[in-house]
């Protein structure tokens, strides 16, 4: 069963008195049933936030890709045996919507991250605000921003991986699908695998539609056993794109060295 967080209002963005719901991302994030979200996230290692971005915002963010001044680097995945396709890391200052999503989601996810670390007996704890966490990263030499835009075209794919960039790793990240499956592309499913030391591993396709976000574990999640909790290791990737173009926004909360 696909895990989707509950929104406390209609998930379809609408115009209110001429003002697009595109401008109310913070309100939409605040309206999520975060207790239900945390239960699903801890159970599966991921949870979907449906229709978090309206189509117009998806188009706006996807349209940043050719604007070279917005980015600090471009990675061609085939050169590094990461798969096929390419992605670009945003430079500072981040675009307003990217910074807004990163800051607003962090404040809701940090308490969950701290509870996860407590269950997994990991000492690190995370401050309440993104700016405080960025100071922690900066003091450890992690100064480069990590939000990124990814672009896949026909026959492109991404190998299973983890987004680990330094000593301080925030255990959750978000991925936003900016194009519509079946209309803009075929294939290109988000894949999630889990290696469990106490039972056979699993693989799962995470179905997403345009504007959906998925929050997933960066490296591991807590799994309950008769003696407490242990760690299951997760990786994610993208299956081969059969047609069209698929673009995603990745929001990673720890910065890179």
Number of C-alpha atoms within 10 A of each C-alpha: 4 14 20 18 21 17 19 12 9 9 15 11 17 13 10 8 6 7 10 13 18 19 14 13 17 15 11 20 18 15 13 18 13 17 12 14 22 17 16 18 23 18 15 18 26 26 25 25 23 20 21 25 26 21 17 15 17 23 16 12 18 20 11 15 19 10 8 13 11 17 21 15 13 15 14 14 17 14 11 9 10 17 20 21 21 20 20 22 20 24 18 13 11 16 13 9 15 17 15 14 15 20 17 17 21 27 15 16 20 21 15 22 21 19 15 21 18 15 17 19 13 11 8 12 16 21 15 14 15 19 12 12 21 19 14 18 22 17 10 15 15 20 16 18 22 23 24 22 24 20 18 23 20 18 16 23 26 23 17 16 16 15 19 16 16 14 14 20 19 25 23 25 23 24 22 26 24 29 23 19 19 11 10 14 19 18 19 25 19 20 18 22 18 20 16 16 11 11 8 8 13 11 13 14 15 17 14 23 15 22 23 22 24 24 20 24 27 23 22 22 28 23 19 14 9 5 6 10 16 17 19 20 18 24 20 23 20 20 18 21 22 15 18 18 19 25 26 22 22 22 24 24 23 29 26 21 15
